Amino acid sequence: MDVLETIKTRRSARSFADQPLGPHIVEAIEEAILYSPSASNAQEAHVVIVQEKARIRQIKRFAQGLSGWPAALVILCSNRDEALARGGIDSAETLRFINLGVAASAVMLTAQSLGVASCPVRSFHGESVAAIAGLPEAVRPELMISLGYADQPPRPKTSKLLREMISYEQYGN
């Protein structure tokens, strides 16, 4: 699947088949994370990939935004101190979140290109997820991505018109 087709077809899945991800899928997700760019090449993020059903069940208790029973969760974490040390104040205050967004996009598009559905999740109790994932004090979960094989077709995409989202040279043109 080419990149634009992958972008056009990716939708959030909230219901998953009871089917584990193959090792090649997890390896591709790992590569997407490792090769995802970061501002100032700070590489301050840490990612926890969870596949154990019992641990996913525990996390689900503290993640109201997590729908269905995914085969895996990707927990994207930030470390403000490391971001400051590696990338400066811009990384600590803002860029670490942008870096996580770029990595999240890479993960979801990689999954889509391999036939695996995904859904970003921000509604969760951070302290509880951190404890379940065994995160050290300085590392905080910022975003989760559920992964699995969708057991229902995604809703059709609806978009604003191009002229409502894109301007040329100045806003409104």
C-alpha positions in Angstrom: 0.0 0.0 0.0 1.4 3.4 -0.9 1.7 6.2 1.7 -1.2 8.3 0.5 -3.5 5.3 0.2 -2.5 4.3 3.7 -3.4 7.8 5.0 -6.7 7.8 3.1 -7.8 4.4 4.5 -6.7 4.6 8.1 -9.6 4.9 10.5 -9.9 4.5 14.3 -11.1 1.0 15.2 -12.9 0.5 18.5 -13.7 -3.2 18.3 -11.2 -5.9 17.6 -11.1 -9.6 16.8 -9.6 -12.0 19.3 -6.4 -12.5 17.3 -2.8 -11.8 18.4 -0.4 -9.7 16.3 2.2 -11.7 14.4 5.9 -11.1 15.3 6.4 -9.4 12.0 3.8 -6.8 12.9 5.4 -6.0 16.2 8.8 -5.8 14.5 7.4 -3.3 12.0 5.9 -1.2 14.8 9.3 -1.3 16.6 11.0 0.0 13.4 8.4 2.7 13.0 9.2 3.9 16.5 12.9 3.7 16.1 13.0 5.5 12.8 10.4 8.2 13.7 12.1 11.6 13.6 12.4 13.8 16.6 13.2 17.5 16.9 16.8 18.2 17.5 17.2 14.4 17.3 16.5 14.4 21.0 15.0 10.9 21.0 13.7 11.5 24.5 10.5 9.4 24.2 10.1 5.9 25.6 7.5 3.5 24.3 6.0 0.5 26.1 4.3 -2.2 23.9 1.8 -4.3 25.9 0.5 -7.6 24.5 -0.3 -9.5 27.6 -4.1 -9.8 27.9 -4.1 -9.6 31.7 -2.0 -6.3 31.6 -4.3 -4.9 28.9 -7.3 -5.8 31.1 -5.6 -3.9 34.0 -4.9 -0.8 31.9 -8.5 -0.9 30.5 -9.8 -0.4 34.0 -8.1 3.1 34.1 -8.6 4.0 30.4 -12.1 5.2 29.7 -11.1 6.1 26.1 -9.9 2.5 25.4 -12.6 0.7 23.4 -12.8 -3.0 22.7 -10.1 -5.6 23.4 -7.1 -4.8 21.3 -4.3 -7.3 20.7 -1.7 -4.7 21.8 -1.3 -1.3 23.3 1.5 1.1 22.4 2.0 3.5 25.3 3.9 6.6 24.2 5.7 8.2 27.1 7.6 11.5 27.6 10.4 12.4 30.0 10.6 16.2 30.5 14.0 16.0 32.1 15.5 14.0 29.3 13.9 16.3 26.7 15.5 19.3 28.4 18.9 17.7 28.6 18.8 16.4 25.0 16.9 19.1 23.2 16.7 22.2 25.3 13.8 24.1 26.7 11.8 23.9 23.4 12.0 20.1 23.6 11.0 20.1 27.2 8.0 22.4 26.9 6.6 21.6 23.4 8.6 19.5 21.0 8.4 16.3 23.1 4.7 16.2 22.5 5.1 16.9 18.8 7.7 14.1 18.7 5.2 11.8 20.2 2.5 12.8 17.7 4.9 12.1 14.8 5.8 8.7 16.3 2.1 7.9 16.9 1.4 8.7 13.2 4.2 6.5 12.1 2.9 3.6 14.3 -0.7 3.9 13.1 0.3 4.2 9.4 2.6 1.3 9.7 -0.1 -0.8 11.3 -2.6 0.2 8.6 -0.2 -0.6 5.8 0.0 -4.2 7.3 -3.7 -4.6 7.7 -3.8 -3.8 11.4 -6.3 -1.4 12.8 -5.5 1.3 15.4 -7.0 3.9 17.6 -5.3 6.7 19.5 -6.3 7.0 23.2 -5.8 10.0 25.4 -8.5 9.4 28.0 -6.8 7.5 30.8 -5.6 7.9 34.3 -1.9 8.6 33.8 -0.7 7.6 37.3 -2.4 4.2 37.1 -1.2 3.4 33.6 2.3 4.4 34.7 2.2 2.0 37.6 0.8 -0.9 35.5 3.5 -0.2 32.9 6.2 0.0 35.5 7.3 3.5 34.4 9.9 5.3 36.5 8.9 8.6 38.2 10.2 10.9 35.4 8.5 9.0 32.6 4.9 9.8 32.0 2.4 8.2 29.6 1.0 10.8 27.2 -0.8 8.7 24.6 -1.8 5.1 23.9 -2.6 3.5 20.6 -4.7 0.3 20.5 -3.8 -2.2 17.8 -5.6 -5.2 16.5 -7.6 -6.7 13.7 -10.9 -4.8 13.4 -13.9 -7.0 13.7 -16.2 -4.3 12.2 -15.7 -2.1 9.2 -14.7 1.4 10.1 -17.1 4.3 9.7 -16.7 6.2 6.5 -14.5 9.3 6.6 -16.2 12.7 6.5 -14.0 15.7 5.8 -14.5 19.4 5.5 -14.1 20.9 2.0 -10.5 21.6 0.9 -11.1 25.4 1.0 -12.2 25.1 4.6 -9.0 23.5 5.7 -6.3 24.7 3.3 -5.3 28.3 2.3 -2.6 29.5 0.0 -0.2 32.3 0.8 -2.6 33.8 3.5 -5.5 32.5 5.6 -8.7 32.4 3.5 -7.0 32.3 0.1 
